[in-house]
Amino acid sequence: MYARHAFHGDSTRAFRAFGGLLSIRDDKPRAEGGLRSAREARGLSQAALAEAVGLARQSLNAIETGRAVPGVDVALRIARVLEAPVEALFGSDSDESRLTTEVESALRQDARVALAHVGGRWLSYPLGPGSAQRSADAIAAPARGGKVHAELLRSAADCRDNLVVMGCAPVLGLLSDRLNARANSGRYWWLLRSSGAALEALSRGETHVAGVHLVDSRTGEANVPDVREYGARRTLTLVTLGRWEVGLVVPASNPKRIKGVGDLGRRGLRLAGREAGSGARRLLERELARAGIPLSVAENAVCTVPGHLEVAQAVFIGAADVGVATRDAALVYDLRFIPLAEERYDLVVPRDELNDARITRLFDVMTTSAFRREIAALGYDARQCGDRVAEIRAR
């Protein structure tokens, strides 16, 4: 048994600005200034510098990330503590409008991308159709050596505060929506990836958080064996988002009269499939084997889509007769749901990142009664939401 400790409450504090000392910047793109570099060079945390100059940490963070500019007296106090010229700390650097980044996956010329600073390096993430209604951080173009030139649409300081969550749970979109409604300099980006792809990205240092639902075929244990396989370099913490039902989704009228996995061996039945490495594909193959149906049924799907909502959409529009998806995806598209299994969905975070303010906010919002109530309405069991269920130590 793993000890379980819950994240509770909302640690968000009201933003405190000292009257007359801060003014809000315009929205002109701004590169990271000298203040952060000077502070880090002296080995000071934001909290330590804020205390030394008599500011709230939130106020100093707003100055450092370019969301506010200091009054003359505040600027002078900061300069004295850091023993640096005011001009070096607060001089204009708005001419920097480009970044050279690594890329998480292949992209085309003039691609819309999200940006994030992960593990000490910049990454660009191509935005797919599901992000069509969200504004991008940059417009990117491939460069030599596998790099990307990103033309910034937001300041580099703001983009540095972005946090990337990869996974296939549709409610990760709801979570990021709630987080982005708050006043933060960075954004929370939910990028749709299978459980396997999310873990691979975490092991490569390409995401801050990975969402997983992978049941070990030998032991029946949820997530821990797979995370242990991918997480050898860093100690990783598993925090439960919730439990969900996964099953077959078919049209509400069920014209093919599908009752279970045993019907998937019929000729002419069109399956909406998931890629290898996804939890849904693993579940389907396990159930096919139990029913004595060749695994080629999963391999020969009429289409392969990236997530549960996309499976449900394919069935809804008539592009497929059946697929494996979660109950909430079936609810969204008013499909009939035939349950196969209940699974635990966990978020995987490097242990040394748990005190990152962005991670703290994520867990604060995730464990609010409002979020838990909403995902319960979508068919999730939220009673374990926020529980730390395991820790996988680095080897």
ABEGO torsion letter per residue (X at the ends): XBBBBBBBEBABBBBBBBBGABBBBBABBBBBBAAAAAAAAAGBBAAAAAAAAGBBAAAAAAAAAGABBBBAAAAAAAAAAAGBBAAAAABBAAABABBBBBBABBBBBGBBBBBBBBGGBBBBBBBBAAAAABBBABBBBBBBGGBBBBBBABBAAAAAABBBBBEABAAAAAAAAAAAABBBABBBBBBBBBAAAAAAAAAAGABABBBBBBBBAAAGBBGAAAAAAAAAABBBBBBBAEBBBBBBBBBAAGAAGBABAAAAABBGBBBBBBBBGBAAAAAAAAAAAAAGBBAAAAAABABBBABAAAAAAAAAAGABABBBBBAAAAAAAGBBBBBABBBBBBBBBBAAAAABAAAAAAAAAAABAAAAAAAAAAGBBAAABGBBABBBBBX
